[in-house]
């Protein structure tokens, strides 16, 4: 963080004064461009963004190195054989062994996007809840704070099983926050959009109408920090196209992690995101005992990775201008004392052991860096590639990867 | 084995020495029971031994109710077919070994009790599984199909797994309302067919609703440490040195489950004895009041009641107090049944919760150590080199084939 000197303080105070007058009038809809949002923060000159696009692949929920990047036992051949040679590969990335630091999906996701470890607790106090709020900004917020990137071009593609992660779009940091939030594409958001449309079109009558309105209110209220619950016009147009293509039954569109791949590929075409994160998760189903769910889940992610990479390569706007950061949210245990050895909540060594791969402009191809690095190094490294500094991150820019 | 021989001698030994021998015998029997709980096959002998112990215990309870004077052991010893119950059942040696070893020959006498334990245990577990295995297999299917469907996002058939699971749960609860009494009846009568005396067992359960409610609570409470112990390797396994070899891990787990059996074995026996006590008291009361007739009793029970001179009395018409008590009981019945079902549900819930922490694909669903076979061993299949429990159905089938063959081809003297 910049040191507070007299000049900065005076500038900040003037800005704060101006913002107090203008701010409340400007904050009408979170779908609007941030130019409309008055600076209640220290003024930053926001530039047009001309840097590379970035796609973060959360290769999760929870994979061990053994089933992903080890040659003899991999279930992700595209990742290992096609992508690793194209970028800088960190096979010894890990999640730090800090007391009470959980190795799990929500925590890992926030480690990746904020560049800081934290002992997250569910904001509602729920026992197994993962409704976390980051205290420091995410890469989405950094990007939108410093560049004029609209909200619909910073996306998180989220699965239907982890609704809590829908709301990792912004931190509660006083200098960033909701004004610079990203947006989310997920089945949950589509259902919310659809329900709103159906209510608006008068498809429900009487008591059913009241019930559906109540349902919609609950669905929107899940994001208790949102100023307004409606997504931007661009996202709504996206959902219109989705609905036109796949209908409304939910039985026609791809499912599970394949759904995330499809959302990502369509988003690339229609929304042209500058920064996108895809939160794969289905391999986590191994929690309930079926080992093939783990390995099959990894294979499905690998196929998704292939589809997204192919979509990027076939798009002139993305081909030479997109970086990939592929990193698991966490590892999995290797508990030989039980029938199913790969859970991830018990702090085993392999649940901390992950990997990182950076591909694209600004990163050295065909390089493997065989030293131990941290999961929190991802955000500063992406920031460096995209042209902003993650000033509140504790991770470091991975200089070996920089071309 | 020396403990069993010594327990035969103690009757004629001075009292202090007898006490020492009894203690030694008890420790011996306890340790053998713990050891045998280490595998599905060996634990069948524990089932049989427990059933024999319940039979002895029930006889002693009925003796306390009888009008005859004298020592229980003296009475038992005086009857040929009951003399085996003078002492606690043996694991290996024929009962009253020093007096009876010449009747069957030395070799057969050395292992007669083992054969009895296995035979009675197989009969016991067979009947128990007739009732409990269907829900167990429903759970196997429900868990697998439910999670497989969730993974594949088969929305159209989302209901199959949960519905199958719930059907299994309801069937299991219904079975457990019946099973403890049926197991006790089989133990007491020594007759596997008596397990299916639905009418009589129903009367016993109705007579002792509150006692069976408490028994359900005991099952649920006692199973908590058992399930914690089962799940524990899933948690602290991560804290052990990762350099341990597979052989060391296997050895560690086998030792761990052996020590767990120090709790599981007595817990299993305790629950059996508790059910036996409820059964014995209920039968005695029902017979006394004429609600069961002499003809409804099993042959064994008839002989016992005859020899012990347990009679039934003419019951006077119920007075106002008895009638009021009867009404209160009638009103409370649904509540007691509901609570009993709830307690059995809490027992089942532990099975499911443990599967989340420490998943076992098949054995845990169809075998709960406190209900079926008290085998407490959950070493992962890959360490043993075979699917856990796979040997059991083959052993059981071999046993049944042997029993049938023996019945047809071996002539009794």
Interface residues (C-beta under 8 A of the other chain):
Chain A: X160 X250 X251 X255 X256 X259 X282 X285 X287 X288 X289 X290 X293 X296 X297 X333 X334 X335 X336 X337 X338 X339 X340 X341 X343 X346 X347 X348 X349
Chain B: X143 X144 X147 X148 X150 X151 X152 X153 X155 X156 X233 X234 X235 X237 X238 X240 X242 X244 X246 X249 X252 X253 X355 X356 X358 X359 X360 X361 X378 X380 X381 X383 X388
